[in-house]
């Protein structure tokens, strides 16, 4: 199957941005590698910043679709199990970036470069683009922990995002399912411990132990 011009540009830009950084890689390099002219980049994306956002959106759309599918499964229980909700957020991300796939590893490189470069425009754009995903997970966690403060849950979810990002970047080889289970238990313990005094803090069985 032939690859569209848009996808060729995205693939080339993703490779070069991951290898060299967003500020170093040039549109000339990208067009040469993709075998297109500059007019094609301008037509499909309009600017280098918009091209960068499109790269992230392509990967994050697929990742968040996998998260939503797993979350739908967790929400079949009412109330949902906290560990299952957290696993729906954590495991698809780890499976993508640590699954041995070149695309996942390259995207992880790109993600780390974006954090290192402190690209606030990109961070803000992605935060707005996927705010609905974060809201849905915050709502699901709230259903799993009735009585928890909604504003505090959203802040704690930001903490979990930070821990997940560092875990995704960890180079030590370890089974993804085990890593996800450990992070889920850590996050669940923190969320339960933050409940108001006297609130129930039921501890579930580890994910690996369930049939």
Secondary structure, 3 states (H helix, E strand, C coil): CCCCHHHHHHHHHHHHHHHHCCCCCCHHHHHHHHCCCHHHHHHHCCCHHHHHHHHHHHHHHHHHHHHHHHHHHHCCCCCCCHHHHHHHHHHHHHHHHCCCCHHHHHHHHHHHHHHHCCCHHHHHHHHHHCHHHHHHHHHHHHHHCCCCCHHHHHHHHHHHHHHHHHHHHCCCCCCHHHHHHHHHHHHHHHHHHCCCCCCCCCCCCCHHHCC
